Amino acid sequence: NSGQHLLRLINDILDLSKIEAGKMQLAFDDFNLAETITSVLPTISGLIKDKPIKLKHAIAEDLPIVRADPMRLRQVLINLLSNAAKFSEEGEIYVEAGIKANSNGQDEVLISVSDTGPGISSEDQAKLFQPFSQVDASLTRKTGGTGLGLSISRHLVELHGGRIGLHSTEGQGSTFYFTLPTPKIKESSMDYKELNGAKIILAIDDDVQVISLYERYLQPQGYQVIALTDPTQAKQRVKQLKPFAVTLDIMMPGRDGWLVLNDLKTDAETRDIPVIICSILEDEEKGFSLGATDYLVKPILEEDLINALNRLNNTGDIRDVLVIADDPEDLQLIGKILNQSTNYRVILAEGGQQGWQSLSSNPPHAVILDLFMSDMDGFSILGRLRTNPILRDIPVIVISGTDLTAEQQQQLTKFGQSLLKKSALNDTELFSMLDNALNRLSLKKGA
């Protein structure tokens, strides 16, 4: 015990020395704050197992993925919880975490630890976060402590851009809290002329956490990510920016991604801008990009079809093209266009079931896929493709009707409802697929 006490004391003094010398370096990373809080609670349960104290917690489900130093935040949490356990003899310790608006109206993450201890007078509160300051010498002798924990915690929180404080009344317990900034992605108000020469990615998603992840992933590779959280402004913003590519979410309020995609592909000014659909499928508890490489609107024009394939085939590797549609006329038309105008070898599959069997037994180099089919629709085939390690990289060109029927709109809605909440959209495989899609576009445009 004496050795452990001495080790804690040395570590505290070293931490304080680093902070005061401006040498404290944080290892920032994206991590799940809810999981970190939950992982700390069993440690504190051991400190109160011999006391009539209940440990309770309320962690909001919508806590964002934060960018911080996980080890140092864990240190702050353990310090606040340890203090609550040391100075409380009975009652409860209550841990709460959620999103709150600060005095400036900006959202921030708020984590608080409340106890039923003796409380702290307003006089003592003023000096509580100073080094080597202790509230009550008699209590400190009984429980131990150096008076450095809260001071170090204050500096660590401030280094993260947050605040730390407390609310307490003598005889009524205390609530210590600290805040962390939420991911800040604002729709840019810059002069877009300043972006000349940049590879602009317009990220259309109502979840700023997702756009934040795209930004952190793509910016180091030379892309400029512009956020758009209002899907009703998609076409206008695409015309304004003329981006290198668009990433598009499906489940968005006001106007879902399928309607946005249809808007873009039915306008001559925006139809050639590549769109990568990025959503989460409820499959094997993993996140995958459900992305068509291109999207064509019926009636199919020869020039559009050939150009879409040529955009993919910049290296000349694509030879076998599988066409999947349940309309014999569509199959005949596409087959005729490709056989007469190109050197591609065309395989025709009537209906989704036959198409999937052909895909599985003899994978082609590219797929042209009708979105709406009676036996197995294009959504199901895309979902199977993107969750199959062997087939997931096959590029797909989707074809769909210009005017959606009520039944087709219902299919879109039903499909959209199967998508999961994007709370863990930092899966390596999703970003790998996004990277592959952008690399194909870069190779094509570079050539």
C-alpha positions in Angstrom: 0.0 0.0 0.0 2.8 2.4 0.8 4.5 1.6 -2.5 1.3 2.3 -4.4 0.7 5.5 -2.5 4.3 6.7 -3.3 3.8 5.8 -7.0 0.6 7.8 -7.2 2.3 10.8 -5.5 5.3 10.7 -7.9 3.0 10.4 -10.9 0.9 13.3 -9.8 4.0 15.5 -9.2 5.4 14.5 -12.6 2.1 15.3 -14.3 1.8 18.7 -12.6 5.5 19.5 -13.5 4.8 18.7 -17.2 1.6 20.8 -17.2 3.3 23.8 -15.6 6.3 23.5 -18.0 3.9 23.3 -21.0 5.3 19.8 -21.8 2.1 17.8 -21.3 1.4 16.1 -24.6 -2.0 14.5 -25.3 -2.5 11.5 -27.7 -5.7 12.5 -29.4 -7.8 9.8 -31.0 -11.4 9.2 -32.0 -13.1 7.0 -29.3 -16.4 6.0 -27.8 -16.9 8.1 -24.6 -19.8 6.0 -23.4 -17.7 2.8 -23.5 -14.9 4.6 -21.6 -17.2 5.8 -18.8 -18.8 2.3 -18.5 -15.3 0.7 -18.3 -14.4 2.9 -15.3 -17.4 2.1 -13.2 -16.3 -1.4 -12.1 -13.1 0.1 -10.7 -15.1 2.5 -8.5 -17.5 -0.3 -7.4 -14.6 -1.9 -5.6 -14.0 1.3 -3.6 -17.5 1.3 -2.2 -18.2 -2.4 -1.7 -17.9 -2.1 2.1 -20.1 1.0 2.3 -23.9 1.4 2.0 -23.5 3.3 -1.3 -25.3 2.6 -4.6 -23.5 3.4 -7.8 -25.9 4.7 -10.5 -25.4 6.0 -14.0 -27.3 7.6 -16.9 -25.3 7.7 -20.1 -27.2 9.2 -23.1 -27.5 7.0 -26.1 -26.6 9.8 -28.5 -23.2 10.6 -27.0 -20.9 11.4 -30.0 -17.6 9.9 -30.9 -15.2 12.4 -29.3 -11.6 13.3 -30.3 -9.5 13.3 -27.1 -6.8 11.5 -25.2 -8.6 8.4 -23.8 -6.1 7.6 -21.1 -6.1 11.2 -19.7 -9.9 11.4 -19.8 -10.0 8.1 -18.0 -7.7 9.6 -15.4 -10.0 12.6 -14.9 -13.1 10.2 -14.5 -11.3 8.0 -12.0 -10.2 11.0 -10.0 -13.7 12.4 -9.7 -15.3 9.1 -8.9 -12.5 8.2 -6.4 -13.1 11.5 -4.6 -16.9 10.8 -4.5 -16.2 7.3 -3.1 -13.7 8.6 -0.5 -15.8 11.4 0.9 -19.2 9.6 0.9 -20.1 7.3 3.7 -23.6 6.3 2.6 -26.2 7.2 -0.1 -25.4 7.1 -3.7 -22.9 8.1 -6.4 -24.6 9.2 -9.7 -22.7 9.4 -13.0 -24.4 11.2 -15.8 -23.3 12.0 -19.4 -25.1 13.7 -22.2 -25.2 16.6 -24.6 -26.1 20.0 -23.2 -26.1 23.6 -24.6 -23.6 25.9 -22.9 -24.2 29.6 -22.1 -23.3 30.5 -25.7 -26.0 28.1 -27.1 -23.3 25.7 -28.4 -23.7 21.9 -27.8 -21.0 20.2 -25.6 -20.6 16.9 -23.9 -21.3 17.2 -20.2 -20.1 14.5 -17.7 -21.0 14.8 -14.0 -20.4 12.9 -10.8 -22.7 13.5 -7.9 -22.3 12.2 -4.4 -24.1 12.4 -1.0 -21.0 13.4 0.9 -20.5 16.3 3.4 -20.6 19.0 0.7 -18.2 21.9 0.3 -18.6 25.5 1.4 -18.4 28.3 -1.1 -15.1 29.5 0.5 -13.4 26.1 0.0 -14.8 25.7 -3.5 -12.7 28.7 -4.7 -9.4 27.0 -3.8 -10.4 23.4 -4.6 -8.7 23.2 -8.0 -5.4 24.8 -6.9 -2.3 22.5 -6.4 -1.9 20.9 -2.9 -5.2 22.5 -1.8 -7.4 20.4 0.5 -10.8 21.2 1.9 -10.7 19.5 5.3 -7.5 18.3 6.8 -9.2 15.9 9.2 -11.1 14.2 6.3 -7.9 14.1 4.2 -6.0 12.4 7.0 -8.7 9.8 7.2 -9.0 9.1 3.4 -5.6 10.0 2.1 -4.7 12.3 -0.8 -2.2 14.9 -1.9 -4.4 17.7 -3.1 -3.1 17.4 -6.7 -5.8 15.3 -8.4 -8.4 18.1 -9.0 -5.7 20.5 -10.1 -4.3 18.0 -12.7 -7.8 17.2 -13.8 -8.6 20.9 -14.4 -5.5 21.3 -16.6 -6.2 18.1 -18.5 -9.8 19.1 -19.3 -8.7 22.6 -20.3 -6.1 21.1 -22.6 -9.0 19.3 -24.3 -10.9 22.6 -24.8 -13.4 21.9 -22.0 -14.4 23.3 -18.6 -14.4 21.7 -15.1 -16.4 22.9 -12.0 -18.7 21.9 -9.2 -22.0 22.6 -7.6 -22.1 21.9 -3.8 -23.8 22.9 -0.6 -22.6 21.9 2.8 -24.5 18.9 4.1 -26.1 18.2 0.8 -23.4 16.5 -1.3 -21.5 17.7 -4.3 -21.6 17.5 -8.1 -18.4 17.7 -10.0 -18.6 18.1 -13.8 -16.5 18.6 -16.8 -17.2 19.3 -20.5 -15.8 18.4 -23.8 -16.4 20.1 -27.2 -18.6 18.2 -29.6 -17.4 17.5 -33.2 -17.7 20.9 -35.0 -18.6 20.6 -38.6 -20.1 23.8 -40.0 -21.5 24.2 -43.4 -18.8 26.4 -45.0 -19.6 30.0 -45.8 -16.2 30.5 -47.5 -15.8 31.9 -51.0 -15.7 28.7 -53.1 -13.5 30.4 -55.6 -10.7 30.0 -52.9 -11.0 26.2 -53.4 -9.9 26.2 -57.0 -7.6 23.2 -57.6 -8.8 21.3 -54.5 -10.4 17.9 -54.7 -13.8 18.9 -53.2 -15.9 16.2 -51.6 -19.4 17.4 -50.8 -20.6 15.3 -47.8 -24.4 15.2 -47.6 -25.4 13.8 -44.2 -27.6 15.0 -41.4 -25.2 13.6 -38.8 -22.2 15.9 -38.2 -20.2 13.1 -36.5 -20.2 11.2 -39.8 -19.0 14.2 -41.7 -16.4 14.8 -39.1 -15.0 11.3 -39.6 -15.0 11.8 -43.4 -13.1 15.0 -42.9 -10.4 13.5 -40.7 -10.0 10.6 -43.0 -10.0 12.4 -46.4 -8.2 15.7 -45.7 -4.8 14.1 -45.2 -5.2 12.5 -48.6 -5.7 15.9 -50.2 -9.5 16.2 -50.3 -11.4 19.2 -49.1 -14.6 18.1 -47.4 -17.5 20.4 -47.5 -20.5 19.6 -45.2 -24.1 19.8 -46.2 -26.7 18.8 -43.5 -29.8 20.0 -45.4 -30.5 17.5 -48.2 -33.0 19.9 -49.8 -30.1 22.1 -50.8 -28.1 19.3 -52.5 -28.6 20.1 -56.1 -28.0 23.8 -55.6 -24.8 23.2 -53.7 -23.5 20.6 -56.2 -24.1 23.2 -59.0 -22.3 25.8 -57.0 -19.3 23.7 -56.0 -19.0 21.2 -58.9 -17.3 18.8 -56.6 -14.9 16.0 -57.4 -17.4 13.6 -55.8 -20.4 13.5 -53.5 -20.9 11.2 -50.5 -24.6 10.7 -49.8 -26.4 9.3 -46.8 -29.8 7.6 -47.2 -31.8 8.2 -44.0 -32.2 12.0 -43.7 -35.1 14.0 -42.5 -37.0 16.2 -45.0 -35.6 14.5 -48.1 -34.0 11.0 -48.2 -30.9 10.1 -50.1 -32.7 8.3 -52.9 -34.7 11.3 -53.8 -31.6 13.5 -53.7 -29.8 11.0 -55.9 -32.7 11.1 -58.4 -32.6 14.9 -58.4 -28.9 14.9 -59.2 -29.0 12.3 -61.9 -32.0 13.8 -63.8 -30.4 17.2 -64.1 -28.0 17.6 -67.1 -25.8 19.9 -65.1 -25.2 17.5 -62.2 -25.7 14.1 -63.7 -22.0 13.4 -64.3 -20.9 14.2 -60.8 -19.9 10.9 -59.1 -22.1 10.0 -56.1 -21.0 7.5 -53.5 -23.8 6.3 -51.2 -22.5 5.8 -47.6 -24.8 4.1 -45.2 -24.9 1.3 -42.7 -26.5 -2.0 -43.3 -27.8 -4.3 -40.6 -25.5 -7.1 -41.5 -23.0 -9.0 -39.3 -23.0 -5.9 -37.0 -20.5 -4.2 -39.3 -20.8 -1.0 -41.3 -20.4 -1.2 -45.1 -20.6 1.3 -47.8 -23.7 0.5 -50.0 -22.4 2.4 -52.9 -23.3 2.2 -56.6 -20.3 3.5 -58.7 -22.7 5.2 -61.1 -26.4 5.8 -61.5 -28.3 6.0 -64.7 -31.9 7.0 -65.2 -34.3 5.3 -67.7 -34.8 5.7 -70.6 -31.2 4.5 -71.1 -29.3 6.5 -73.6 -26.4 4.8 -75.5 -24.0 7.7 -74.8 -24.7 7.7 -71.0 -24.2 3.9 -70.7 -20.9 3.8 -72.6 -19.6 6.9 -70.7 -20.5 5.3 -67.4 -18.6 2.1 -68.2 -15.6 4.0 -69.6 -15.4 6.1 -66.4 -14.8 2.8 -64.6 -12.5 1.2 -67.2 -9.6 3.7 -67.1 -7.1 0.8 -66.8 -8.7 -1.4 -69.4 -9.2 -4.2 -66.9 -13.0 -4.5 -67.3 -14.0 -7.0 -69.9 -16.9 -9.1 -68.7 -20.1 -7.0 -67.9 -23.1 -8.7 -66.2 -26.4 -7.0 -66.8 -29.2 -7.8 -64.3 -32.7 -6.7 -65.0 -36.2 -8.4 -65.0 -37.5 -6.4 -68.0 -36.6 -8.4 -71.2 -36.7 -5.1 -73.3 -34.2 -3.5 -71.0 -31.9 -6.5 -71.2 -32.1 -6.6 -75.0 -31.5 -2.8 -75.3 -28.4 -2.8 -73.0 -27.0 -6.0 -74.6 -27.4 -4.4 -78.1 -25.7 -1.2 -77.1 -22.7 -2.9 -75.5 -22.3 -5.5 -78.2 -22.4 -3.0 -81.1 -20.5 -0.1 -79.6 -17.9 -1.6 -77.4 -15.5 -4.5 -76.9 -17.1 -5.6 -73.7 -18.3 -9.2 -73.3 -21.9 -9.0 -72.1 -23.7 -11.5 -69.9 -27.4 -11.1 -69.5 -29.4 -12.3 -66.4 -33.1 -12.0 -66.3 -34.2 -11.2 -62.7 -32.3 -10.8 -59.5 -32.2 -14.5 -58.6 -30.6 -15.4 -61.9 -28.3 -12.4 -61.6 -27.1 -13.4 -58.1 -26.4 -17.0 -59.2 -24.3 -15.7 -62.1 -22.5 -13.3 -59.8 -21.7 -16.0 -57.3 -20.6 -18.7 -59.7 -18.6 -16.6 -62.2 -17.9 -13.0 -60.9 -17.8 -10.4 -63.7 -15.6 -7.3 -63.9 -18.5 -4.9 -63.6 -22.3 -5.1 -63.1 -25.2 -3.1 -64.6 -28.0 -3.5 -62.1 -31.7 -2.6 -62.2 -32.8 -1.2 -58.9 -36.4 -2.5 -58.9 -37.0 -6.2 -59.8 -39.8 -8.4 -58.6 -38.0 -11.6 -57.5 -34.8 -10.1 -55.9 -34.4 -6.3 -56.0 -31.3 -4.4 -56.6 -31.0 -3.4 -53.0 -30.7 -7.0 -51.9 -28.0 -7.7 -54.5 -26.1 -4.5 -53.5 -26.3 -5.6 -49.8 -25.0 -9.1 -50.5 -22.2 -7.7 -52.7 -21.0 -5.2 -50.2 -20.9 -7.8 -47.4 -19.1 -10.5 -49.4 -15.3 -10.2 -49.2 -14.8 -11.7 -52.7 -17.4 -9.7 -54.5 -17.5 -6.3 -52.6 -15.0 -4.5 -54.9 -17.0 -5.2 -58.2 -18.1 -1.8 -59.5 -21.9 -1.5 -60.0 -23.8 0.9 -62.3 -27.4 1.2 -61.1 -30.3 1.9 -63.4 -33.7 3.1 -62.2 -36.9 4.7 -63.5 -37.2 8.5 -63.7 -40.6 8.7 -62.1 -41.0 6.4 -59.1 -44.3 4.6 -58.6 -46.0 4.5 -55.2 -44.9 0.9 -54.8 -41.3 1.8 -55.6 -41.3 4.7 -53.2 -42.6 2.2 -50.5 -39.7 -0.1 -51.4 -37.2 2.8 -50.9 -38.8 3.7 -47.5 -38.7 0.0 -46.4 -35.1 -0.3 -47.4 -34.1 2.9 -45.7 -35.7 1.8 -42.4 -33.4 -1.2 -42.3 -30.4 1.0 -42.0 -28.7 1.3 -38.6 -27.9 4.4 -36.6 -24.5 5.6 -37.6 -23.0 5.6 -34.1 -19.9 3.6 -35.1 -19.2 4.8 -38.6 -15.4 4.6 -38.2 -15.2 1.0 -39.4 -11.9 0.4 -41.3 -13.7 -1.5 -44.0 -16.1 1.3 -44.7 -13.3 3.8 -45.2 -11.4 1.3 -47.3 -14.3 1.0 -49.6 -14.7 4.8 -49.7 -11.0 5.0 -50.5 -11.3 2.5 -53.3 -14.2 4.4 -54.9 -12.3 7.7 -54.8 -9.1 6.1 -56.1 -11.0 4.9 -59.1 -12.2 8.4 -59.8 -8.7 9.8 -59.2 -7.2 7.4 -61.7 -9.9 8.2 -64.3 -9.5 12.0 -63.9 -5.7 11.7 -63.8 -5.7 9.9 -67.0 
